[in-house]
Amino acid sequence: MPAVIHIPNLDDLIERYQSGTSMLKLSQEVGISRTALSRKFRKQGVEIRGRSAAERLKWKAIRERGADAVARQVSAAHAARRGQVDSREVKRKRAVTRAKSRAHVFAHETATADAFRRLGLVVTQQRAVLHYNIDVALDELRIAVEIINTKPNRPQRMRHFKRTEDLRSAGWSVAAILTYGVEVSYSRIAKQVVAWSKAPRRSEAGRGEYWVAWGDTQDRARCWADLDHRP
């Protein structure tokens, strides 16, 4: 008969878990497995979080610590995966998981999505298309609104162009909205994208359009996001 594990501070652990502390962290503190601790919690009537809920809580806590904390988390993840190459199918499945968890939804994206909803449009955030997640997808118009919060370096720009071409080939138009360094007007962004959608198409058959605008929708000189061979 297995020994009964006694945890004197179980109520405190439950309170911390319900406040957002991970099961892994708590199990490491008390020196028992996550499975055993989860069993203890369930016996006390505690609902155990699934992976999606746990991921949302993790990123919520990270974002509350500020932009530096988000950058550290992302850089650590990139360092851990450096040198690994995933198949297209693995990336596609990851995109579907992110779409369900909504763990990578940020403030600019939600504010932009809400502006489109106020115009009566059907919107999906982090929609999985191919092996990508679209920041704000206008489903009926098949427009992918991509919110770019920081000026990208050269590798990031190349990834943006590759992503844009892949989405266009899949029949989606892409609206790149640059929000860094400007006072963003979400209502003007929404109206601008809708106006673009009503303009005569210039793309070749079967491919979407590509548009670029700053978050305040003011005209500026050409920037890195412009493609010379695109309208």
Backbone as CSV, one residue per row, in Angstrom:
resi,resn,N_x,N_y,N_z,CA_x,CA_y,CA_z,C_x,C_y,C_z
1,MET,0.854,-1.202,0.000,0.000,0.000,0.000,0.887,1.249,0.000
2,PRO,0.687,2.175,-0.968,1.556,3.347,-1.045,1.398,4.261,0.165
3,ALA,2.500,4.896,0.516,2.480,5.810,1.664,1.610,7.019,1.358
4,VAL,0.894,7.510,2.359,0.057,8.694,2.201,0.927,9.934,2.350
5,ILE,0.873,10.804,1.359,1.672,12.023,1.389,0.895,13.105,2.120
6,HIS,1.497,13.627,3.190,0.847,14.695,3.967,1.483,16.031,3.616
7,ILE,0.665,16.984,3.250,1.141,18.335,2.918,0.515,19.311,3.900
8,PRO,1.274,19.782,4.881,0.701,20.630,5.937,0.175,21.971,5.447
9,ASN,0.777,22.515,4.380,0.362,23.834,3.887,-0.478,23.722,2.625
10,LEU,-1.307,22.688,2.528,-2.077,22.439,1.309,-3.012,23.594,0.978
11,ASP,-3.686,24.149,1.987,-4.620,25.250,1.732,-3.897,26.454,1.124
12,ASP,-2.696,26.719,1.620,-1.908,27.842,1.087,-1.511,27.571,-0.370
13,LEU,-1.125,26.341,-0.662,-0.747,25.983,-2.035,-1.936,26.124,-2.975
14,ILE,-3.111,25.703,-2.509,-4.313,25.818,-3.328,-4.621,27.280,-3.630
15,GLU,-4.502,28.123,-2.614,-4.772,29.553,-2.807,-3.803,30.157,-3.823
16,ARG,-2.536,29.787,-3.709,-1.537,30.302,-4.656,-1.803,29.791,-6.065
17,TYR,-2.206,28.526,-6.185,-2.506,27.954,-7.497,-3.679,28.681,-8.148
18,GLN,-4.704,28.945,-7.372,-5.869,29.634,-7.907,-5.580,31.095,-8.228
19,SER,-4.490,31.624,-7.655,-4.077,32.997,-7.956,-3.165,33.063,-9.174
20,GLY,-2.790,31.871,-9.694,-2.008,31.868,-10.932,-0.668,31.164,-10.880
21,THR,-0.173,30.782,-9.689,1.105,30.066,-9.607,0.973,28.708,-10.293
22,SER,1.992,28.308,-11.035,1.902,27.065,-11.803,1.991,25.833,-10.909
23,MET,1.397,24.746,-11.392,1.462,23.476,-10.675,2.912,22.992,-10.579
24,LEU,3.691,23.227,-11.633,5.093,22.804,-11.631,5.864,23.495,-10.520
25,LYS,5.698,24.808,-10.398,6.428,25.558,-9.374,6.059,25.072,-7.975
26,LEU,4.772,24.850,-7.746,4.327,24.409,-6.427,4.833,23.002,-6.121
27,SER,4.797,22.116,-7.109,5.257,20.743,-6.872,6.751,20.700,-6.572
28,GLN,7.503,21.578,-7.225,8.945,21.641,-6.965,9.219,22.143,-5.548
29,GLU,8.393,23.065,-5.080,8.580,23.617,-3.735,8.350,22.558,-2.650
30,VAL,7.311,21.737,-2.843,6.991,20.754,-1.805,7.692,19.417,-2.017
31,GLY,8.339,19.269,-3.186,9.130,18.066,-3.423,8.339,16.838,-3.803
32,ILE,7.183,17.024,-4.448,6.433,15.871,-4.953,6.096,16.128,-6.421
33,SER,5.644,15.122,-7.125,5.365,15.253,-8.550,4.113,16.088,-8.783
34,ARG,4.024,16.650,-9.999,2.821,17.407,-10.355,1.577,16.518,-10.310
35,THR,1.754,15.260,-10.737,0.612,14.337,-10.744,0.054,14.130,-9.342
36,ALA,0.977,13.914,-8.373,0.547,13.682,-6.992,-0.112,14.929,-6.401
37,LEU,0.467,16.095,-6.698,-0.098,17.332,-6.161,-1.454,17.627,-6.805
38,SER,-1.567,17.365,-8.109,-2.848,17.562,-8.793,-3.918,16.673,-8.177
39,ARG,-3.549,15.443,-7.823,-4.495,14.515,-7.213,-4.990,15.063,-5.871
40,LYS,-4.051,15.632,-5.100,-4.416,16.231,-3.811,-5.400,17.384,-4.014
41,PHE,-5.109,18.222,-5.013,-5.972,19.376,-5.277,-7.373,18.919,-5.682
42,ARG,-7.440,17.920,-6.550,-8.747,17.444,-7.026,-9.589,16.911,-5.872
43,LYS,-8.927,16.239,-4.910,-9.655,15.715,-3.760,-10.259,16.839,-2.930
44,GLN,-9.651,18.030,-3.050,-10.171,19.197,-2.338,-11.174,19.986,-3.193
45,GLY,-11.516,19.439,-4.360,-12.503,20.094,-5.219,-11.946,21.198,-6.091
46,VAL,-10.608,21.223,-6.269,-9.976,22.266,-7.076,-9.993,21.856,-8.548
47,GLU,-10.423,22.759,-9.420,-10.401,22.498,-10.856,-8.996,22.768,-11.389
48,ILE,-8.426,21.764,-12.034,-7.057,21.875,-12.540,-7.073,22.538,-13.912
49,ARG,-6.208,23.526,-14.099,-6.138,24.253,-15.363,-5.576,23.374,-16.473
50,GLY,-6.126,23.554,-17.678,-5.559,22.911,-18.852,-4.368,23.712,-19.354
51,ARG,-3.719,23.219,-20.390,-2.532,23.897,-20.910,-2.843,25.293,-21.433
52,SER,-3.971,25.437,-22.115,-4.321,26.743,-22.686,-4.505,27.788,-21.592
53,ALA,-5.253,27.422,-20.541,-5.478,28.360,-19.437,-4.176,28.678,-18.718
54,ALA,-3.330,27.666,-18.538,-2.045,27.881,-17.868,-1.162,28.822,-18.678
55,GLU,-1.186,28.654,-20.009,-0.372,29.517,-20.877,-0.875,30.955,-20.836
56,ARG,-2.186,31.127,-20.831,-2.733,32.490,-20.754,-2.332,33.173,-19.449
57,LEU,-2.416,32.446,-18.347,-2.036,33.013,-17.050,-0.558,33.368,-17.012
58,LYS,0.263,32.477,-17.585,1.703,32.733,-17.597,2.020,34.037,-18.320
59,TRP,1.456,34.214,-19.531,1.752,35.408,-20.309,1.110,36.647,-19.705
60,LYS,-0.025,36.494,-19.045,-0.640,37.641,-18.360,0.288,38.139,-17.260
61,ALA,0.851,37.216,-16.492,1.767,37.595,-15.411,3.032,38.230,-15.964
62,ILE,3.530,37.698,-17.090,4.741,38.246,-17.695,4.482,39.666,-18.196
63,ARG,3.339,39.869,-18.883,3.035,41.204,-19.409,2.848,42.219,-18.289
64,GLU,2.305,41.777,-17.144,2.118,42.693,-16.022,3.452,43.177,-15.450
65,ARG,4.516,42.403,-15.669,5.839,42.824,-15.191,6.505,43.806,-16.143
66,GLY,5.896,44.043,-17.312,6.414,45.047,-18.220,7.063,44.488,-19.463
67,ALA,7.420,45.423,-20.378,7.976,45.038,-21.677,9.304,44.289,-21.543
68,ASP,10.123,44.669,-20.548,11.413,43.992,-20.367,11.213,42.517,-20.039
69,ALA,10.209,42.221,-19.232,9.934,40.831,-18.867,9.489,40.030,-20.081
70,VAL,8.666,40.646,-20.935,8.225,39.974,-22.164,9.420,39.697,-23.058
71,ALA,10.307,40.695,-23.198,11.488,40.525,-24.049,12.388,39.416,-23.529
72,ARG,12.562,39.346,-22.209,13.400,38.285,-21.630,12.795,36.911,-21.880
73,GLN,11.479,36.814,-21.734,10.816,35.529,-21.944,10.962,35.071,-23.390
74,VAL,10.753,35.998,-24.324,10.843,35.658,-25.741,12.267,35.298,-26.129
75,SER,13.250,36.091,-25.641,14.644,35.807,-25.986,15.098,34.474,-25.408
76,ALA,14.617,34.136,-24.203,14.971,32.847,-23.605,14.410,31.694,-24.426
77,ALA,13.190,31.860,-24.899,12.573,30.814,-25.727,13.316,30.667,-27.044
78,HIS,13.708,31.796,-27.633,14.453,31.740,-28.890,15.804,31.066,-28.693
79,ALA,16.476,31.386,-27.580,17.786,30.784,-27.309,17.669,29.276,-27.134
80,ALA,16.607,28.848,-26.457,16.425,27.412,-26.226,16.179,26.657,-27.520
81,ARG,15.577,27.336,-28.520,15.233,26.680,-29.769,16.226,26.941,-30.882
82,ARG,17.269,27.702,-30.585,18.217,28.071,-31.635,18.817,26.820,-32.277
83,GLY,18.809,26.806,-33.592,19.378,25.670,-34.310,18.350,24.610,-34.659
84,GLN,17.150,24.676,-34.053,16.113,23.698,-34.357,15.296,24.177,-35.561
85,VAL,14.942,23.250,-36.431,14.135,23.561,-37.604,12.888,22.688,-37.577
86,ASP,11.727,23.312,-37.476,10.475,22.572,-37.422,9.927,22.355,-38.830
87,SER,9.209,21.264,-39.005,8.555,20.999,-40.275,7.370,21.938,-40.437
88,ARG,6.885,22.066,-41.664,5.724,22.907,-41.927,4.500,22.412,-41.147
89,GLU,4.360,21.092,-41.022,3.217,20.530,-40.313,3.280,20.858,-38.825
90,VAL,4.482,20.792,-38.230,4.646,21.145,-36.816,4.270,22.617,-36.605
91,LYS,4.713,23.471,-37.514,4.395,24.894,-37.406,2.891,25.130,-37.551
92,ARG,2.248,24.374,-38.456,0.814,24.526,-38.653,0.048,24.156,-37.383
93,LYS,0.446,23.044,-36.758,-0.217,22.611,-35.526,0.012,23.621,-34.402
94,ARG,1.218,24.194,-34.351,1.500,25.195,-33.330,0.621,26.426,-33.528
95,ALA,0.410,26.817,-34.794,-0.443,27.966,-35.084,-1.876,27.712,-34.616
96,VAL,-2.369,26.489,-34.824,-3.721,26.144,-34.384,-3.822,26.221,-32.860
97,THR,-2.781,25.723,-32.170,-2.760,25.774,-30.703,-2.765,27.210,-30.201
98,ARG,-1.969,28.073,-30.826,-1.933,29.479,-30.418,-3.272,30.166,-30.657
99,ALA,-3.928,29.802,-31.756,-5.230,30.397,-32.051,-6.240,30.048,-30.960
100,LYS,-6.180,28.827,-30.469,-7.115,28.388,-29.427,-6.789,29.013,-28.073
101,SER,-5.492,29.103,-27.749,-5.091,29.595,-26.427,-5.162,31.115,-26.311
102,ARG,-4.994,31.816,-27.457,-4.960,33.289,-27.468,-3.908,33.831,-26.506
103,ALA,-2.853,33.065,-26.301,-1.814,33.471,-25.357,-0.947,34.595,-25.900
104,HIS,-0.972,34.811,-27.211,-0.100,35.818,-27.818,-0.879,37.023,-28.337
105,VAL,-2.021,37.281,-27.727,-2.811,38.459,-28.081,-2.331,39.644,-27.252
106,PHE,-2.017,40.767,-27.912,-1.512,41.933,-27.200,-2.466,43.123,-27.350
107,ALA,-2.193,44.159,-26.574,-3.135,45.272,-26.439,-3.453,45.954,-27.763
108,HIS,-2.419,46.258,-28.579,-2.659,46.931,-29.855,-3.571,46.091,-30.748
109,GLU,-3.384,44.780,-30.720,-4.195,43.896,-31.560,-5.666,43.933,-31.127
110,THR,-5.890,43.843,-29.812,-7.262,43.843,-29.304,-7.959,45.173,-29.578
111,ALA,-7.242,46.277,-29.381,-7.831,47.590,-29.643,-8.174,47.749,-31.124
112,THR,-7.294,47.236,-31.997,-7.556,47.296,-33.438,-8.754,46.420,-33.799
113,ALA,-8.800,45.217,-33.238,-9.913,44.300,-33.504,-11.238,44.920,-33.067
114,ASP,-11.250,45.565,-31.900,-12.478,46.189,-31.398,-12.956,47.309,-32.323
115,ALA,-11.994,48.039,-32.922,-12.374,49.113,-33.849,-13.072,48.536,-35.080
116,PHE,-12.608,47.407,-35.574,-13.279,46.765,-36.710,-14.655,46.230,-36.307
117,ARG,-14.745,45.687,-35.105,-16.043,45.170,-34.642,-17.075,46.292,-34.549
118,ARG,-16.622,47.480,-34.152,-17.556,48.608,-34.068,-18.083,49.009,-35.446
119,LEU,-17.350,48.616,-36.495,-17.812,48.866,-37.864,-18.695,47.726,-38.374
120,GLY,-18.945,46.739,-37.507,-19.831,45.646,-37.873,-19.160,44.495,-38.591
121,LEU,-17.820,44.425,-38.543,-17.100,43.370,-39.247,-16.872,42.162,-38.343
122,VAL,-16.793,40.989,-38.954,-16.477,39.763,-38.238,-14.966,39.662,-38.119
123,VAL,-14.484,39.534,-36.895,-13.045,39.577,-36.622,-12.619,38.342,-35.828
124,THR,-11.470,37.788,-36.184,-10.860,36.713,-35.403,-9.425,37.110,-35.082
125,GLN,-9.063,37.067,-33.807,-7.682,37.367,-33.412,-6.861,36.087,-33.362
126,GLN,-5.627,36.195,-33.843,-4.690,35.065,-33.874,-5.232,33.894,-34.703
127,ARG,-5.958,34.203,-35.755,-6.486,33.143,-36.630,-5.336,32.383,-37.278
128,ALA,-5.438,31.055,-37.280,-4.417,30.203,-37.903,-4.698,30.091,-39.397
129,VAL,-3.719,30.533,-40.203,-3.791,30.412,-41.663,-2.446,29.874,-42.131
130,LEU,-2.475,28.767,-42.872,-1.237,28.061,-43.218,-0.545,27.701,-41.909
131,HIS,0.715,28.143,-41.730,1.404,27.887,-40.470,1.667,29.202,-39.727
132,TYR,0.834,30.211,-39.992,0.965,31.517,-39.360,-0.250,31.801,-38.473
133,ASN,-0.094,32.790,-37.591,-1.218,33.330,-36.824,-1.401,34.784,-37.216
134,ILE,-2.546,35.112,-37.768,-2.846,36.488,-38.174,-3.252,37.283,-36.939
135,ASP,-2.654,38.465,-36.762,-2.974,39.284,-35.589,-4.471,39.581,-35.521
136,VAL,-4.993,40.177,-36.588,-6.416,40.508,-36.658,-6.914,40.087,-38.038
137,ALA,-7.737,39.059,-38.091,-8.249,38.555,-39.366,-9.660,39.066,-39.599
138,LEU,-9.866,39.756,-40.726,-11.204,40.175,-41.140,-11.745,39.059,-42.031
139,ASP,-12.513,38.182,-41.431,-12.855,36.916,-42.068,-13.612,37.083,-43.379
140,GLU,-14.624,37.937,-43.383,-15.447,38.090,-44.585,-14.673,38.756,-45.717
141,LEU,-13.784,39.673,-45.382,-13.009,40.386,-46.403,-11.717,39.664,-46.768
142,ARG,-11.372,38.633,-45.996,-10.104,37.893,-46.176,-8.922,38.862,-46.171
143,ILE,-8.888,39.687,-45.123,-7.787,40.626,-44.926,-7.079,40.274,-43.633
144,ALA,-5.762,40.139,-43.700,-4.923,39.896,-42.529,-4.319,41.229,-42.097
145,VAL,-4.736,41.725,-40.941,-4.194,42.979,-40.412,-3.055,42.619,-39.464
146,GLU,-1.841,43.022,-39.814,-0.650,42.684,-39.042,-0.178,43.935,-38.299
147,ILE,-0.138,43.871,-36.967,0.263,45.000,-36.139,1.752,44.873,-35.829
148,ILE,2.535,45.871,-36.235,3.983,45.834,-36.044,4.347,46.900,-35.020
149,ASN,4.710,46.454,-33.799,4.883,47.369,-32.663,6.289,47.934,-32.523
150,THR,7.272,47.272,-33.112,8.656,47.748,-33.006,9.313,47.693,-34.375
151,LYS,10.288,48.572,-34.588,10.979,48.580,-35.880,11.816,47.308,-35.994
152,PRO,11.567,46.485,-37.004,12.247,45.190,-37.094,13.655,45.307,-37.658
153,ASN,14.490,44.321,-37.289,15.813,44.250,-37.906,15.687,43.545,-39.260
154,ARG,16.810,43.383,-39.954,16.748,42.844,-41.320,16.167,41.420,-41.371
155,PRO,16.590,40.478,-40.502,15.981,39.136,-40.558,14.477,39.167,-40.310
156,GLN,14.036,40.039,-39.393,12.603,40.144,-39.117,11.850,40.707,-40.321
157,ARG,12.485,41.646,-41.028,11.852,42.192,-42.231,11.694,41.109,-43.288
158,MET,12.732,40.298,-43.465,12.666,39.230,-44.460,11.561,38.232,-44.119
159,ARG,11.403,37.943,-42.826,10.330,37.038,-42.412,8.965,37.667,-42.690
160,HIS,8.877,38.986,-42.476,7.613,39.679,-42.748,7.258,39.576,-44.227
161,PHE,8.240,39.790,-45.108,7.973,39.728,-46.535,7.594,38.307,-46.963
162,LYS,8.271,37.299,-46.404,7.953,35.901,-46.741,6.532,35.571,-46.272
163,ARG,6.208,35.969,-45.055,4.873,35.740,-44.499,3.820,36.414,-45.368
164,THR,4.093,37.659,-45.774,3.166,38.414,-46.610,2.909,37.695,-47.926
165,GLU,3.965,37.248,-48.586,3.819,36.573,-49.870,3.055,35.257,-49.720
166,ASP,3.323,34.511,-48.640,2.611,33.249,-48.414,1.117,33.497,-48.223
167,LEU,0.778,34.518,-47.411,-0.631,34.823,-47.161,-1.316,35.319,-48.436
168,ARG,-0.621,36.125,-49.212,-1.187,36.614,-50.473,-1.437,35.462,-51.432
169,SER,-0.516,34.521,-51.465,-0.684,33.361,-52.339,-1.870,32.510,-51.916
170,ALA,-2.201,32.561,-50.613,-3.354,31.818,-50.091,-4.656,32.594,-50.256
171,GLY,-4.596,33.748,-50.936,-5.807,34.513,-51.209,-6.161,35.559,-50.183
172,TRP,-5.238,35.827,-49.234,-5.486,36.842,-48.215,-4.785,38.141,-48.609
173,SER,-5.469,39.271,-48.441,-4.804,40.564,-48.528,-4.154,40.849,-47.182
174,VAL,-3.063,41.602,-47.190,-2.315,41.882,-45.960,-2.213,43.390,-45.768
175,ALA,-2.632,43.869,-44.597,-2.501,45.272,-44.226,-1.514,45.363,-43.072
176,ALA,-0.321,45.879,-43.341,0.704,46.041,-42.305,0.525,47.407,-41.655
177,ILE,0.271,47.415,-40.349,0.053,48.664,-39.606,1.228,48.871,-38.655
178,LEU,1.990,49.950,-38.866,3.169,50.251,-38.050,2.750,51.167,-36.907
179,THR,2.856,50.681,-35.666,2.328,51.436,-34.526,3.419,52.050,-33.654
180,TYR,4.677,51.818,-33.969,5.738,52.338,-33.100,6.054,53.797,-33.451
181,GLY,6.275,54.592,-32.409,6.686,55.981,-32.601,5.590,56.931,-33.038
182,VAL,4.320,56.486,-33.020,3.235,57.371,-33.428,2.080,57.251,-32.432
183,GLU,1.199,58.235,-32.452,-0.012,58.163,-31.637,-1.071,57.405,-32.426
184,VAL,-1.369,56.214,-31.987,-2.213,55.309,-32.764,-3.685,55.711,-32.670
185,SER,-4.361,55.704,-33.824,-5.810,55.928,-33.876,-6.444,54.661,-34.440
186,TYR,-7.020,53.862,-33.575,-7.567,52.578,-34.006,-8.768,52.757,-34.929
187,SER,-9.583,53.761,-34.680,-10.757,53.976,-35.535,-10.318,54.363,-36.946
188,ARG,-9.274,55.204,-37.072,-8.807,55.591,-38.400,-8.160,54.408,-39.117
189,ILE,-7.457,53.551,-38.355,-6.882,52.346,-38.958,-7.987,51.495,-39.577
190,ALA,-9.040,51.257,-38.807,-10.134,50.416,-39.282,-10.772,51.002,-40.537
191,LYS,-11.039,52.305,-40.517,-11.671,52.938,-41.676,-10.752,52.905,-42.895
192,GLN,-9.437,53.057,-42.676,-8.492,53.022,-43.783,-8.462,51.649,-44.448
193,VAL,-8.423,50.600,-43.626,-8.376,49.244,-44.179,-9.660,48.928,-44.935
194,VAL,-10.807,49.342,-44.403,-12.076,49.118,-45.094,-12.082,49.859,-46.432
195,ALA,-11.550,51.087,-46.457,-11.471,51.849,-47.716,-10.598,51.127,-48.728
196,TRP,-9.468,50.569,-48.259,-8.606,49.801,-49.161,-9.366,48.622,-49.764
197,SER,-10.166,47.956,-48.917,-10.862,46.757,-49.376,-11.866,47.062,-50.480
198,LYS,-12.335,48.313,-50.527,-13.339,48.695,-51.524,-12.718,49.240,-52.804
199,ALA,-11.409,49.496,-52.792,-10.731,50.026,-53.975,-10.602,48.933,-55.036
200,PRO,-10.493,49.312,-56.298,-10.324,48.313,-57.363,-9.078,47.467,-57.113
201,ARG,-9.176,46.161,-57.367,-8.056,45.251,-57.149,-6.967,45.486,-58.200
202,ARG,-5.724,45.405,-57.729,-4.596,45.538,-58.643,-3.780,44.250,-58.724
203,SER,-3.987,43.348,-57.765,-3.188,42.125,-57.725,-3.600,41.171,-58.828
204,GLU,-2.672,40.271,-59.151,-2.982,39.237,-60.127,-4.026,38.289,-59.548
205,ALA,-4.735,37.608,-60.399,-5.839,36.732,-59.983,-5.376,35.719,-58.945
206,GLY,-6.190,35.562,-57.896,-5.900,34.551,-56.878,-4.967,35.010,-55.781
207,ARG,-4.402,36.220,-55.909,-3.482,36.718,-54.889,-4.052,37.973,-54.247
208,GLY,-3.779,38.123,-52.949,-4.307,39.268,-52.225,-3.487,40.528,-52.428
209,GLU,-4.037,41.631,-51.952,-3.344,42.920,-51.998,-2.347,43.028,-50.840
210,TYR,-1.512,44.057,-50.902,-0.600,44.358,-49.798,-0.624,45.858,-49.575
211,TRP,-0.952,46.259,-48.327,-1.022,47.670,-47.988,-0.178,47.945,-46.748
212,VAL,0.298,49.182,-46.626,1.083,49.607,-45.461,0.558,50.955,-44.978
213,ALA,0.406,51.104,-43.662,0.010,52.398,-43.094,0.606,52.541,-41.708
214,TRP,0.860,53.790,-41.324,1.255,54.072,-39.941,0.009,54.104,-39.070
215,GLY,0.197,53.886,-37.778,-0.925,53.792,-36.851,-1.747,55.049,-36.724
216,ASP,-1.185,56.194,-37.139,-1.971,57.433,-37.120,-2.552,57.737,-38.499
217,THR,-2.278,56.847,-39.479,-2.738,56.920,-40.877,-2.260,58.178,-41.600
218,GLN,-1.224,58.828,-41.080,-0.673,60.000,-41.759,0.286,59.561,-42.861
219,ASP,0.311,60.331,-43.957,1.211,60.014,-45.064,2.651,60.300,-44.663
220,ARG,3.557,59.398,-45.047,4.983,59.572,-44.787,5.773,59.072,-45.982
221,ALA,7.057,59.358,-45.963,7.916,58.845,-47.025,7.938,57.314,-46.957
222,ARG,8.371,56.696,-48.013,8.425,55.236,-48.059,9.280,54.703,-46.913
223,CYS,8.931,53.518,-46.435,9.662,52.941,-45.309,10.023,51.498,-45.623
224,TRP,10.635,50.828,-44.654,11.123,49.465,-44.869,10.026,48.500,-45.292
225,ALA,8.768,48.742,-44.876,7.689,47.799,-45.138,7.146,47.898,-46.549
226,ASP,7.527,48.968,-47.294,7.073,49.090,-48.676,7.816,48.087,-49.563
227,LEU,7.099,47.495,-50.471,7.702,46.605,-51.454,7.645,47.302,-52.805
228,ASP,8.816,47.491,-53.417,8.872,48.269,-54.665,7.974,47.689,-55.758
229,HIS,7.816,46.376,-55.753,7.057,45.756,-56.834,5.607,45.496,-56.434
230,ARG,5.148,46.144,-55.362,3.761,45.961,-54.924,3.032,47.289,-54.921
231,PRO,1.707,47.274,-55.183,0.946,48.540,-55.110,0.849,49.028,-53.687
